[in-house]
Amino acid sequence: MNAPADFAALLDARYRVGPVLARGGMSTVHRGMDTRLDRPVAIKIMDPRMAADPTFRARFEREARSAARIDHPNVVDVHDQGRVRDTLFLVMELVEGGTLREVLRHRGALGVPVAFAVMEPVLAGLAQAHALGMVHRDVKPENVLLGADGAVKVADFGLVTAAAEAGVSHAGMILGTMAYLSPEQVATGQADARSDVYAAGILFSELLTGAPPYTGDNALSVAYRHVNDDVPAPSRIAGDVPPKLDDLILRATSRDPARRPADAAAFRAELVRLRAELGVPRVAVPLPPARPVEEQETEPAPLPAAGPRGTRALTRGELPEEETARLSPVVDDRPDRTRGRHGTAAAARPEALPDHRIARRRSRRTFAIWIAVVLVLGLLVGGAAWWLGSGRWTAVPSVVGLDRAAAERLLADADLAATVTEELHDDVAADVVAGTDPVAQARLLRGAAVTLRVSTGRPVVPAIGPGTSVADAEQAVRAAHLTPATGGGEFSDTVPSGAVVRTDPAAGTALPVNGTVTLVVSKGQAPPPQVRIPFLIGESRDQAVRELRGLGLDVEVTEGLPFTRPNARVVGVSPGAGETVERGTTVTITVL
């Protein structure tokens, strides 16, 4: 296996790129050689489409620097990162061995002692990253490397984080692996240390049972189960799993992050205590299966001259003549044999068969024909029975809680047609399925229609223009599935008396179904402001006039004497003191 032509020269004038070790949705990993330090390395070369994204490049470089800070024997070391023209690469420690996925594929379920032997170092490596504030986001068997020396190392820290934060998504790439994604990653795309705990719990379950708890025909159905279903206890498949280990895994994979261990360190501490309590023996980590010869870098050695009992393989030239003759094809040179196309002899035509042998052959042919006819009829009858029985029926998938588009896709996958009715709902967000008719798991003929009851969310207060009649406003409120009520009126200079001025709460406010909307009705224009006549008896004429005019009242002075006194005093007021009058009213004062 030679390096690709693109990397015939040294990468960054330092790294010699060798054969491909692994391929993924975001990158390809090569065996390489650091020519400066003369050590083997693993070189991860990013997908060119991602390397061309400047936002991803910046996030990639930041995450690579963060990953390089993790110094732990159970984490793959990051040595270097860089970019040469359009090639973005990461140089890492080379782990001679294979992945946990290869072991699972080769052996299936590993049993309780081996599962403990793998998970303790995995959680130790994750715990170191969590202590530094890093989240892996893609814990899975492919990212757990098993060395030939028994080492267990977690790989690929930060790559999914860089892709997620940069908003990168390409065909063939999922930000994280659906079988191991936590519910919060599926629902919001957000992840913290407890998301890694969830994925580690799924991984633990797979080590015990041989398969992840959720599988499906498409990623959407797996994601739906992560969000809506509780992970089943491993003991339902693996009978040797103790109840206390079941409980720990179920808490680690709880849909509620608050119920999980806070981080990998807490998860590992519980695991260590449980090992001691259950007396789980310590065993060696399983070694990955040997790679095929064509994937190995060395050619197989020649066979030894002789085995332990003197047995060895012989070439044809070493065989005795009599053995060579015995193993050679026989060629008949007799003249009554005809030659085939390639020089082989064909036997002469036999004499005519006796009548009883001809009859026997004819009987056998007839029997074979009847057997074939019966088999064909059996297939036809079986196919028809399947179609008339279960073949033309299908089950309604569970789609409550999914958005409309996802629900319609699942129904189409189940060979069902979707019809949509919209309804208001207090507790279900808009455009999310609140129910189906018929309900989930009901059996229907393929092609039948299923009604999706899609929520439009809570009703909102309609916009009612000032001046709308009370009857029209009440009708609009009822049409919005709300309850109208008439409240206290208020004065308005622009809205005639008896018409609606505004609503309480205001238009656009979301309310529960049948919530109350108060219609505020106009009382017409507000009357002029009122003032109270002050007590003025004994005050001077000028002072009384100033005080009344200051209140917005007109003043008329009546002299009690036939002549005017300069220091006249008020002896009478009409209207009288304490009475309320409108501004602009004329008040008569009498002075002496």
Backbone hydrogen bonds, N-H to C=O, Kabsch-Sander energy under -0.5 kcal/mol:
donor,donor_aa,acceptor,acceptor_aa,energy
7,F,4,P,-1.4
8,A,5,A,-1.6
11,L,15,Y,-3.7
12,D,10,L,-0.5
13,A,10,L,-1.1
14,R,11,L,-1.6
15,Y,11,L,-2.7
16,R,14,R,-0.5
16,R,33,M,-2.6
17,V,7,F,-0.5
17,V,15,Y,-0.6
18,G,31,R,-3.1
21,L,29,V,-3.7
22,A,29,V,-1.6
24,G,27,S,-2.7
28,T,45,I,-2.2
29,V,22,A,-3.1
30,H,43,I,-2.9
31,R,19,P,-2.9
32,G,41,V,-2.9
33,M,16,R,-1.8
34,D,39,R,-3.0
35,T,14,R,-2.4
35,T,33,M,-1.1
38,D,34,D,-1.7
39,R,34,D,-1.2
41,V,32,G,-2.2
42,A,92,M,-2.5
43,I,30,H,-2.9
44,K,42,A,-0.6
44,K,90,L,-3.1
45,I,28,T,-3.0
45,I,43,I,-0.6
46,M,44,K,-0.6
46,M,88,L,-2.8
47,D,26,M,-3.0
50,M,47,D,-0.8
51,A,47,D,-2.5
52,A,48,P,-1.5
53,D,50,M,-1.6
57,R,53,D,-2.4
58,A,54,P,-2.1
59,R,55,T,-2.2
60,F,56,F,-3.4
61,E,57,R,-2.5
62,R,58,A,-1.9
63,E,59,R,-2.9
64,A,60,F,-2.5
65,R,61,E,-2.0
66,S,62,R,-2.0
67,A,63,E,-2.9
68,A,64,A,-2.0
69,R,65,R,-0.6
69,R,66,S,-1.2
70,I,67,A,-1.4
71,D,69,R,-0.8
72,H,70,I,-0.7
75,V,72,H,-1.7
76,V,154,V,-2.4
79,H,77,D,-0.6
79,H,91,V,-2.5
80,D,91,V,-1.7
82,G,89,F,-2.1
84,V,87,T,-2.6
85,R,83,R,-0.5
87,T,84,V,-2.6
88,L,86,D,-0.6
89,F,82,G,-2.6
89,F,87,T,-0.5
90,L,44,K,-2.2
91,V,80,D,-3.2
92,M,42,A,-3.3
92,M,90,L,-0.5
93,E,77,D,-2.5
94,L,40,P,-0.6
95,V,93,E,-0.6
96,E,94,L,-0.7
97,G,95,V,-0.7
98,G,146,L,-2.1
100,L,141,P,-1.1
100,L,144,V,-2.5
101,R,141,P,-0.9
103,V,99,T,-1.3
104,L,100,L,-2.5
105,R,101,R,-2.7
106,H,102,E,-1.8
107,R,103,V,-3.2
108,G,104,L,-2.3
110,L,207,L,-3.1
111,G,207,L,-0.7
115,A,111,G,-2.2
116,F,112,V,-2.3
117,A,113,P,-2.0
118,V,114,V,-1.8
119,M,115,A,-2.7
120,E,116,F,-2.1
122,V,118,V,-1.6
123,L,119,M,-2.9
124,A,120,E,-1.8
125,G,121,P,-2.4
126,L,122,V,-2.2
127,A,123,L,-2.5
128,Q,124,A,-1.7
129,A,125,G,-1.6
130,H,126,L,-2.8
131,A,127,A,-2.2
132,L,128,Q,-0.9
132,L,129,A,-0.7
133,G,130,H,-1.7
134,M,129,A,-2.6
143,N,140,K,-1.5
144,V,141,P,-1.5
145,L,143,N,-0.6
145,L,153,K,-3.2
146,L,98,G,-3.2
147,G,145,L,-0.6
147,G,151,A,-2.7
148,A,96,E,-3.0
150,G,147,G,-1.9
153,K,145,L,-2.5
154,V,74,N,-2.6
155,A,143,N,-2.8
159,L,156,D,-0.6
162,A,158,G,-2.6
163,A,159,L,-2.2
164,A,160,V,-2.9
165,E,161,T,-2.8
166,A,162,A,-1.8
167,G,163,A,-0.5
167,G,164,A,-0.8
168,V,163,A,-2.4
173,M,170,H,-2.1
176,G,174,I,-1.9
178,M,176,G,-0.5
180,Y,177,T,-2.3
181,L,177,T,-0.7
181,L,178,M,-0.8
186,V,182,S,-1.9
187,A,183,P,-2.8
188,T,184,E,-2.8
189,G,184,E,-1.1
189,G,185,Q,-0.6
190,Q,184,E,-0.8
195,S,192,D,-1.5
196,D,192,D,-1.2
197,V,193,A,-1.7
198,Y,194,R,-2.0
199,A,195,S,-2.1
200,A,196,D,-2.6
201,G,197,V,-2.2
202,I,198,Y,-2.2
203,L,199,A,-2.6
204,F,200,A,-2.6
205,S,201,G,-2.3
206,E,202,I,-2.2
207,L,203,L,-2.2
208,L,204,F,-1.5
209,T,205,S,-2.1
210,G,206,E,-2.9
215,T,213,P,-0.5
222,V,218,N,-1.3
223,A,219,A,-2.7
224,Y,220,L,-2.4
225,R,221,S,-1.6
226,H,222,V,-2.0
227,V,223,A,-1.8
228,N,224,Y,-2.2
229,D,225,R,-2.6
236,R,233,A,-1.9
237,I,234,P,-2.0
238,A,234,P,-3.0
239,G,237,I,-0.8
241,V,238,A,-1.5
246,D,242,P,-2.1
247,D,243,P,-2.5
248,L,244,K,-1.8
249,I,245,L,-2.3
250,L,246,D,-2.6
251,R,247,D,-2.1
252,A,248,L,-2.2
253,T,249,I,-1.6
254,S,251,R,-1.3
259,R,256,D,-1.9
260,R,257,P,-1.1
267,F,263,D,-2.1
268,R,264,A,-2.8
269,A,265,A,-2.3
270,E,266,A,-2.0
271,L,267,F,-1.9
272,V,268,R,-2.8
273,R,269,A,-2.1
274,L,270,E,-2.2
275,R,271,L,-2.4
276,A,272,V,-2.0
277,E,273,R,-2.3
278,L,274,L,-2.8
279,G,275,R,-1.4
280,V,275,R,-1.7
295,E,292,P,-1.6
296,Q,292,P,-0.5
296,Q,293,V,-1.3
307,G,311,T,-2.5
310,G,307,G,-1.9
318,E,315,T,-1.0
319,L,315,T,-0.6
319,L,316,R,-1.1
324,T,320,P,-2.6
325,A,321,E,-2.7
326,R,322,E,-1.8
327,L,323,E,-2.1
328,S,324,T,-1.1
332,D,330,V,-0.5
333,D,331,V,-0.6
337,R,334,R,-1.6
338,T,346,A,-1.3
340,G,344,T,-3.9
343,G,340,G,-1.5
346,A,338,T,-3.5
358,I,354,P,-1.9
359,A,355,D,-2.5
360,R,356,H,-1.9
361,R,357,R,-2.5
362,R,358,I,-2.4
363,S,359,A,-2.4
364,R,360,R,-2.3
365,R,361,R,-2.3
366,T,362,R,-2.1
367,F,363,S,-2.4
368,A,364,R,-2.5
369,I,365,R,-2.2
370,W,366,T,-2.4
371,I,367,F,-2.4
372,A,368,A,-2.2
373,V,369,I,-2.5
374,V,370,W,-2.7
375,L,371,I,-2.4
376,V,372,A,-2.5
377,L,373,V,-2.7
378,G,374,V,-2.7
379,L,375,L,-2.5
380,L,376,V,-2.5
381,V,377,L,-3.1
382,G,378,G,-3.0
383,G,379,L,-2.8
384,A,380,L,-2.6
385,A,381,V,-2.9
386,W,382,G,-2.7
387,W,383,G,-2.5
388,L,384,A,-3.0
389,G,385,A,-2.1
391,G,386,W,-5.0
392,R,387,W,-1.3
393,W,390,S,-1.3
394,T,444,L,-2.8
396,V,442,A,-2.4
399,V,397,P,-0.8
401,G,433,V,-2.3
402,L,399,V,-2.2
404,R,431,D,-1.7
407,A,403,D,-2.3
408,E,404,R,-2.4
409,R,405,A,-1.9
410,L,406,A,-2.1
411,L,407,A,-2.2
412,A,408,E,-2.2
413,D,409,R,-2.3
414,A,410,L,-1.3
415,D,412,A,-1.7
416,L,411,L,-2.5
417,A,448,A,-2.9
419,T,450,V,-2.4
421,T,452,L,-2.7
423,E,454,V,-2.3
425,H,457,G,-2.0
431,D,455,S,-3.0
432,V,429,A,-1.3
433,V,402,L,-3.0
434,A,453,R,-3.1
435,G,453,R,-1.0
437,D,451,T,-1.8
441,Q,396,V,-3.5
442,A,439,V,-1.6
444,L,394,T,-3.0
446,R,392,R,-3.0
447,G,415,D,-3.6
448,A,445,L,-2.2
450,V,417,A,-2.9
451,T,437,D,-2.5
452,L,419,T,-3.6
452,L,450,V,-0.6
453,R,435,G,-2.9
453,R,451,T,-0.6
454,V,421,T,-2.6
454,V,452,L,-1.1
455,S,432,V,-2.7
456,T,423,E,-2.1
461,V,509,T,-2.3
464,I,462,P,-0.6
465,G,463,A,-0.5
467,G,500,V,-3.0
468,T,465,G,-1.8
473,A,469,S,-2.4
474,E,470,V,-2.5
475,Q,471,A,-2.0
476,A,472,D,-2.1
477,V,473,A,-2.2
478,R,474,E,-2.4
479,A,475,Q,-2.2
480,A,476,A,-1.0
481,H,478,R,-2.0
482,L,477,V,-1.8
483,T,515,G,-3.2
485,A,517,V,-2.1
487,G,485,A,-0.6
487,G,519,L,-1.9
490,E,521,V,-1.9
492,S,524,G,-2.7
498,G,522,S,-2.7
499,A,496,P,-1.8
500,V,468,T,-3.0
501,V,520,V,-3.4
502,R,520,V,-1.1
504,D,518,T,-2.2
508,G,461,V,-2.9
509,T,506,A,-1.5
511,L,459,P,-2.8
514,N,481,H,-3.2
515,G,512,P,-2.3
517,V,483,T,-3.0
518,T,504,D,-2.6
519,L,485,A,-3.7
520,V,502,R,-2.5
520,V,518,T,-0.6
521,V,519,L,-0.6
522,S,499,A,-3.3
523,K,490,E,-2.1
531,V,581,V,-3.3
533,I,579,E,-3.0
536,L,534,P,-0.6
538,G,570,V,-2.5
539,E,536,L,-2.3
541,R,568,A,-1.7
544,A,540,S,-2.4
545,V,541,R,-2.4
546,R,542,D,-2.3
547,E,543,Q,-2.2
548,L,544,A,-2.2
549,R,545,V,-2.4
550,G,546,R,-2.0
551,L,547,E,-0.7
551,L,548,L,-0.9
552,G,549,R,-1.8
553,L,548,L,-1.8
554,D,585,T,-1.8
556,E,587,V,-2.6
558,T,589,I,-3.1
560,G,591,V,-3.1
568,A,565,R,-1.3
570,V,539,E,-2.9
571,V,590,T,-3.6
572,G,590,T,-1.5
574,S,588,T,-2.6
578,G,533,I,-3.1
579,E,576,G,-1.8
581,V,531,V,-2.9
583,R,529,P,-1.7
584,G,552,G,-2.5
585,T,582,E,-1.6
587,V,554,D,-3.0
588,T,574,S,-3.3
589,I,556,E,-2.6
589,I,587,V,-0.5
590,T,572,G,-3.0
591,V,558,T,-2.4
592,L,569,R,-2.3
